[in-house]
Amino acid sequence: MLIALLCLSLSAAAQEPEAPDEPEAPEPEPEPEPEPEPRTFDLSGGLDDDAGSALDDFDAAVEDSGELDPEVLSALAPGLSLLEGGKMSLVRGRFSARPLLLVAGAQGDGGGQAGVGLGAAGLHRWWVLGMDTVQLGGESRLEAVGNLGNGYQLTLTSVVGPWLGPVGVHAGPVVRLDRADWEQAGVQQAAGVLAGGRGLVSAAAGPVSLYGGAELAAGLTGGRGTEWTALGGGVVELGMLQVIGRFGWREAPEGALWTAGLGLHFQPRL
């Protein structure tokens, strides 16, 4: 009897379902690491020569950059390029427009004659930063002048060259459309197009810069011959004000023509 009760107890215990195992708590997912902030340069400070801006800090970064892989250029700001040895450089530029008030005249077989010239000039200047000894730069200029009652002149020039310390040497092409009618002086030129070249040498000392040079152009239309021009002038910077002087003497088969001017240009610091 005792043996039968023991067998029944073991059979009932074998039929009871086992309690399910409690599920293990899931491990927390690791927090994603924050993405590194991109390295950028703030170029919103303006583009004037002496303006204190974020570009000054950028120029210092250029000097400390050492060598740079050319593949990195695609991620840099427009205007960046590589110099020899992998150094980084930055091209900066500025547009400007200026009114012109000139005294113009001619010297011919009939003596001398002078008049007033009015006009305007549009300029674009550019220069390269990040260079050690040589500072490369250039200027393109479109100039229109009307000599009241004595003709007109439309000139397009573009010069480029290096600054070696305080001395600059620039050269480039020139195209000119003009007409002269200085009847009293006996100097008359039919309307014609001339093309040639211009070379300038400049020197800067503090707020004063001077330049001198020459231009040679040959007539393409209007029966014009070959003409050469002596050029000179200078700029004195007084804060945001520039005092500009210029003089030109041109020798042509019909006689000599000259221009002289003194003007002011306001250059705001952005």
C-alpha positions in Angstrom: 0.0 0.0 0.0 2.8 2.4 1.0 4.6 1.6 -2.3 1.4 2.4 -4.3 0.9 5.8 -2.7 4.6 6.7 -3.4 4.2 5.8 -7.1 1.0 8.0 -7.4 2.8 11.0 -5.8 5.8 10.8 -8.2 3.5 10.5 -11.2 1.5 13.7 -10.3 4.7 15.6 -9.7 5.9 14.6 -13.2 2.7 15.9 -14.8 2.8 19.4 -13.3 4.1 22.0 -15.9 7.4 23.7 -15.1 7.2 27.5 -14.7 8.7 29.4 -17.7 12.0 31.1 -17.2 11.8 34.8 -16.7 13.2 36.7 -19.8 16.5 38.4 -19.2 16.3 42.3 -19.3 17.7 43.6 -22.7 21.0 45.4 -22.4 20.7 49.2 -23.1 21.9 50.3 -26.5 25.1 52.5 -26.4 24.5 56.2 -27.0 25.8 57.3 -30.4 28.9 59.5 -30.3 28.3 63.1 -31.4 29.6 63.9 -34.9 32.7 66.1 -34.8 32.1 69.7 -35.8 33.5 70.6 -39.2 36.5 73.0 -39.3 35.4 76.2 -40.9 36.7 79.7 -41.6 34.5 82.7 -41.2 35.0 84.8 -44.4 32.3 87.4 -43.6 34.7 90.1 -42.5 35.1 91.9 -45.9 37.8 92.1 -48.5 39.6 95.4 -48.1 43.3 95.6 -47.9 43.8 96.8 -44.3 40.4 95.8 -42.8 40.8 94.0 -39.5 38.5 90.9 -40.0 38.3 87.2 -39.7 40.5 87.0 -42.9 43.5 88.1 -40.8 43.0 84.9 -38.7 42.6 82.9 -41.8 45.8 84.3 -43.2 47.6 83.2 -40.0 46.1 79.8 -40.5 47.4 79.7 -44.0 50.9 80.4 -42.8 50.7 77.7 -40.2 49.1 75.1 -42.4 52.3 73.6 -43.7 51.9 71.2 -46.6 48.4 70.3 -47.7 47.2 67.3 -49.8 45.7 68.5 -53.1 42.6 66.2 -52.5 41.7 68.4 -49.5 41.1 71.4 -51.8 37.6 70.2 -52.8 36.4 70.7 -49.2 37.9 74.2 -48.9 36.3 77.6 -49.7 36.3 78.9 -53.3 39.4 80.9 -54.1 41.8 78.6 -52.3 44.6 77.0 -54.3 48.0 75.4 -53.7 51.4 77.0 -54.1 54.6 75.1 -54.8 55.3 72.8 -51.9 51.6 72.3 -50.9 51.1 75.6 -49.2 47.7 77.1 -49.2 46.9 80.5 -50.9 43.9 82.8 -51.1 43.0 85.1 -53.9 41.2 88.3 -52.9 39.8 91.0 -55.1 37.7 94.1 -55.2 35.6 96.1 -57.7 35.4 99.8 -57.7 34.2 102.7 -59.9 35.6 106.3 -60.0 34.6 109.5 -61.7 37.3 111.3 -63.7 37.9 115.0 -64.1 40.9 115.7 -66.3 42.7 118.5 -68.1 43.6 117.4 -71.6 45.4 119.1 -74.4 47.5 118.8 -77.6 50.7 120.2 -78.9 51.1 120.5 -82.7 52.2 122.7 -85.6 49.6 125.3 -84.6 50.9 125.6 -81.0 49.2 124.3 -77.8 45.6 123.9 -76.9 43.9 122.6 -73.7 40.4 121.6 -72.5 38.5 119.7 -69.9 37.8 116.0 -69.9 35.0 114.2 -68.0 34.5 110.5 -67.6 34.5 107.4 -65.4 36.5 104.3 -64.8 35.5 100.8 -63.6 38.3 98.7 -62.0 38.8 95.2 -60.7 41.9 94.5 -58.6 43.1 91.2 -57.3 46.0 89.9 -55.2 47.2 86.6 -53.7 47.8 86.0 -50.0 49.9 83.3 -48.5 53.0 83.9 -50.6 56.3 84.5 -48.9 58.5 86.8 -50.9 56.5 87.6 -54.0 53.0 89.1 -53.9 51.2 88.5 -57.2 48.4 90.8 -58.3 46.8 92.6 -61.2 44.3 95.2 -62.3 41.7 95.4 -65.2 40.4 98.8 -66.0 37.7 100.2 -68.4 37.9 103.9 -68.8 35.8 106.3 -70.8 36.7 110.0 -71.2 35.1 112.8 -73.3 37.2 115.8 -74.0 34.5 118.5 -74.2 34.3 119.5 -77.9 37.7 117.9 -78.7 37.1 114.2 -79.0 36.8 111.1 -76.8 38.8 108.1 -75.6 37.6 104.5 -74.5 40.5 102.4 -73.1 40.5 98.8 -71.8 43.7 97.6 -70.0 44.6 94.5 -68.0 48.0 94.3 -66.2 49.4 91.6 -64.0 52.7 91.1 -62.2 54.6 90.6 -58.9 55.3 92.9 -55.9 58.8 92.2 -54.5 58.6 94.0 -51.2 57.8 97.7 -51.9 58.5 97.4 -55.7 55.9 96.2 -58.2 56.3 95.3 -61.9 53.2 94.9 -64.0 52.5 94.5 -67.7 49.6 93.6 -70.0 47.6 94.3 -73.1 45.8 97.5 -74.0 43.0 98.3 -76.5 41.9 101.8 -77.2 39.2 103.5 -79.3 39.6 107.3 -79.6 39.2 110.4 -81.7 41.0 113.8 -81.3 40.0 117.1 -82.8 42.3 119.9 -81.5 41.8 122.2 -84.4 43.6 125.2 -82.9 46.7 123.1 -82.2 46.6 121.4 -85.6 46.2 117.9 -84.1 43.3 115.9 -85.6 42.9 112.1 -85.5 40.1 110.1 -87.1 38.2 107.6 -85.0 40.2 104.4 -84.8 41.1 101.3 -82.8 44.6 100.8 -81.5 46.0 97.7 -79.7 49.3 97.2 -77.9 50.9 96.7 -74.5 51.6 98.6 -71.3 54.3 98.2 -68.7 54.4 99.8 -65.2 56.9 100.0 -62.4 55.5 101.0 -58.9 57.0 101.8 -55.6 55.2 102.1 -52.2 56.4 103.7 -49.0 53.9 103.9 -46.2 50.7 105.7 -47.4 52.4 106.9 -50.6 52.7 104.9 -53.8 54.1 106.1 -57.1 54.2 104.6 -60.6 55.7 105.2 -64.0 55.6 103.4 -67.3 55.1 103.4 -71.0 52.5 102.2 -73.6 53.0 101.3 -77.2 50.0 100.8 -79.5 49.6 100.3 -83.2 46.6 101.5 -85.3 44.2 98.8 -86.5 41.5 101.0 -88.1 41.0 104.6 -89.2 44.4 105.0 -90.9 46.1 105.4 -87.5 49.8 104.9 -87.1 51.9 103.7 -84.1 51.7 105.7 -80.9 53.7 105.6 -77.7 52.7 107.1 -74.3 54.6 107.9 -71.2 52.6 107.4 -68.0 53.1 108.5 -64.4 51.1 109.1 -61.2 50.7 108.3 -57.6 48.3 107.7 -54.7 48.3 109.1 -51.1 46.1 107.3 -48.7 44.6 109.4 -45.8 42.6 106.9 -43.9 39.6 106.1 -46.0 40.4 108.8 -48.5 42.7 108.5 -51.4 44.2 111.4 -53.3 45.1 110.3 -56.8 47.2 112.1 -59.4 48.0 111.1 -63.0 49.8 112.3 -66.1 50.2 111.0 -69.6 52.0 112.2 -72.7 51.3 110.6 -76.0 53.4 110.9 -79.2 51.4 110.3 -82.4 52.2 111.0 -86.1 49.6 113.8 -86.0 51.2 115.5 -82.9 51.4 115.2 -79.1 48.5 114.8 -76.8 48.5 114.9 -73.0 46.2 114.5 -70.0 46.6 115.4 -66.3 44.3 114.9 -63.4 43.9 115.1 -59.6 41.1 113.4 -57.9 39.7 112.0 -54.7 38.5 108.4 -54.0 36.6 107.3 -50.9 37.4 103.8 -49.9 35.2 102.5 -47.0 36.4 99.8 -44.7 33.9 96.9 -44.8 
